[in-house]
Amino acid sequence: MSLDQKGLVDELKIQWKRLWRERIDDKVRAEGIAVDDYNQLFIDKGTIIHATRDFKALNFKEILEQYEILNAERYTPSDPYVGGWTKFVKNNINNQQPKRKKLAELYAEEKKEKQQLKKNGRGWLHI
């Protein structure tokens, strides 16, 4: 990869972070709106960048592909549903907990028998 592409990706990342940091959150319509023109990201002022219903979210990877950057997936975090650290933890690490329980049962101390209760468990009250 050439240094020109790396420099371009760095500039785009700065613009991308600025876009999300400086957005206006409209709480009535539940959407985020761009404050400025971001020509490098192909986003105009007033463009909805985040919404809750019927909205296709902005994707940094698609912007990199429009610039024809090689290996665009290298600069974006992987989707947790496709793969990545979250999926690895769910599939491999969280599945180890039942093994711990079995080991704990093997090495558990023997439980002592409880003593017989006085007055059949009613305590010292005389009825």
N, C-alpha and C positions, 0 to 999 in steps of 0.2 A: 504494500500500500504506500502510495506516495505521501510526502509531507503536505502537499496541497490539500489532499482529501482529509487528512487528520486535522489540519487547521480549519477547514470548512466545517467538519463535524463539531469541533470545539466551539466555533461561533454559533452554530445551530443549537447546541446544548445551552449556551448562555441565553440565547433568545427564548428557548423553550422554558427555561426556569423563570425568566423574567415575565413571560406570558402568564404563567400560573400564579406567580407571586403577586402581580399587579392587577389581577382580574377583579371585576365588580361582581359581588354575589347578590343576586336579586332573590330575596327570600320569599317574595310573594309568588313568583313564577318558578321558583326552585331551579335556577339556572345560573351559570357563570358567564360573564360577558367580557370580551377582550376590550381593553382600554385604549390601546394604540394600534397602529398598523404594524404588522410584523411581516414585511415583504419577503424576507428570507424563508419564513414558514408558510407563506401563501395564506395569511390570515389578515383580514381587514378589521378596522375599528368597528366595534359593535357586533362582531360575529359571536354566536353562542358557542362556547368551548366546552361547557359542561351542563348537562340537563338530566332530569330524572326519568322522563318519559319519551319514547319514540325518538331516540337520538343516537346517531352514530358517533361514538367518541373519537376525538383526535388521536392519531397514532404517530409517534415520532419515527417509527420504522418506515411508515409509508412516505413521510417527508424525505427521509434519507434515500429511499428507492427512487423518488422523483429526481433527485440529484444524481442518480446512478452511482451511488457509493457502493463499492464492493464489500461484501460481508456486512450488510446493514444490521443483521441480527446480533452482531458482535458488540454493538454499541447500545443495545437496548436490553433491559432485563427480560428474562424469559417469562412467559405466561405461566402462572402457578398451576393452571389446570392442565397444561401440556407437559410441564416438567419443571425442574428447578429444585431449590432447597426445600420449599414447602411440601412438595409432593414426596421428596425423598424422606423427609421427617415423618410424614403421615404413613408411608408404606413400610419403612424399615425400623424407625426408632420407636414409634408408638406401639408397634406390634410386639415389642419385647416385654411389655409390662406384665402380661400373664405369666411369663416365665419367672419373673421375680416373685410372684405370689406363690408359685409352686415351690420355689426354693425356701421361701419364708415358712411354708407349712412343714417342710421337712425338718428344718432346724428350730421350729418353735418349741418352747419349753412346755413340759406337760402341765396341764391346768390342774390346780389343786381342787379337790372336792370342797364344796361349800359346807359349812357346818349346819346342822339342823337348827331351824329357827325356833326361838322360844315362843311359847303360846301359839304355835302353829302360824307364825308370821304376823300375828296381830300386835305384837309388841307387849308392853307391860300394862296396857290398859285393862282394867277389870270391868267386864260388862255384866 
